[in-house]
């Protein structure tokens, strides 16, 4: 359901029309409505026979997104993973590549282990990137995942993420 810009120039004594009330109701339904499936295009990940389950909810300029990639036997990581945003959206211009917009989790299926990560904008406004959280003795930071970090990826390992952003 498309989002419509609500009326904002009310004055004392104004009466909402049925069409204006319907538009407000449709916008509220959009916020709680069905998510739209999408398949992100990856950079530095070959999906191969892996499976994806990703979707988004769009309300005006707000996007809520979830990503899930389950590795198959031909899925591989070759460098810092990036993926396209849904619906050909672009980030609003004030985001930097260091602005966390969401959380990621990495699952090592064979070891039953997980690691935390962060979603940030990529160097282009049409993609996001996935980083693993690291820590030194004082601060938490970000690092690139790779074919061997946080572990050597195998069948049934997963990358899952949820994030939100303001579109341009």
N, C-alpha and C positions, 0 to 999 in steps of 0.2 A: 504494500500500500504506500503510495507516494506521500511524502511529508509536504505540507503546505505551510506557507508563512502565515502565522495567525495575525489577526488584527491587533494592533497595539495602540492606536490613537483614539482610545475611548475618552469620552467627556461625560460629565454628569448629565443624566437624562437620556443618554444613548440607550437604545434597545438592540440587543443582538438579534440578527435575523436567523431564520432556520438554517440557511446555508452556512453562516458563521458558526453556529452551534455544531452543525454536522462536521465542519472542518476541524474544530477543536476535538470532537469525539474521535474522528479518524486519526488525528495526531496521537492522541492517548492510546488508541488501539495499536498504532505503529510501534510505540515504545514497548508494549507487551505482546506484540504479535509474533508470528512465526519467523524464525531465522532463515536466511537465504543461504543455500549451499554454494560454495565456490571452491575451485581448485587452484591454489596458488602455484605460480611458476617459480621454481627454485633456482638460485645461483649457488654453485658449489655443493649442491646435493643432487645426486642422480637418484631419482625415485625408483627407477627400475620396476620390480614387481612388488614394491612396498604399497601400502594403502594409505589413503588420505581421507580424513573426515574433518572438513573445515567449513565454517559458516560465519555469517555476520548479521548484525542488526543495524540498520541505518535509520536514524531519526534526525532529520535536518543535516547539520554538519557533524553530528556525533556518530561515530562508528564504534560498535562493540564487536570484537572479533575473537574467534577461537580457532586454533590450529591443532591438528593432530596428525602426525606422520608415524606410522608403524613400519619399521624396516622389514623388507623382504630379503631374500638371499642375494639379490642383485642391487640393493640400495647401498649407496656409498656417500661418504663425506670427503670432499677434496679441499676444503678451506672454510673460511668464515661464511656460514649460511645466511643467505638473504632470500626473501620471498616477496612476491608482489602483493600489494594491498588489494582488497576486494573492490569490485565495482568500478575499476579504473580510477579510484580515489587517489588524491595526493594529500600529503600533510600540509597543514597550515604553516606558513613560512617561518614562524618563530621557533620551531623545534630544532634542536641540534642533535648530532649523532650521539651525544652523551645524555640525552633526556630519556629516562626510563618511561615507557608508556605501558608496560605490562610485565607479567611474570611468565617464566618458562620453567618446565621441569623436564629433566632427562631421566629416562628409566633404562637401567641395564637389566633386561629380563632374566638372563641366566644367573645373575648374582642377586637378584631381588633388591637392587640398590637404586637410589635416586640422587640426583644433584639438582640444585637450584640454578636458575638462569634468569636473564633479563631480556626483554624486548626493547629495542631502541630503533629510531629511524636509521635508515641506511644513508649513504652519501648522496643518494638521489631521493627525491620526495615521493616516489612511487613505490618504494620498497621498504621493508623492515628487516632488521637483522637480529639474530639470536646469539647471545653471548652467555658464557658460563660465569657464575659468580665465583670470585677467588678471594682469598684473604691473606694478608700478611699479619704481622704481629699487632697492627694497629687498625687498619682500615679494610673494608670490603671493596673490591674492585671488579673489573670485568676482564675476561680473556676470551679469545677465539676458541670455538670448538674445532676439532679437526678429525681426521680419520682415527686418531688414537687418544683424543682428549674429549671428554673426561675418561674415556676408555676406548677400546677397540670395538666399534659398532658391529653388531651381528643381528641375525634374524630375530624379530619380535621385540627388539629395543624400540623405544618410542621417544619422540619429542612432542611435548604438548605445551600449549601456551594460550594465555588469554590476555588481551590488551584492548585499550581504547585510545582513540585519538580524535582530534578536531580536524576535519578536512578543510582544504582551502576553499 
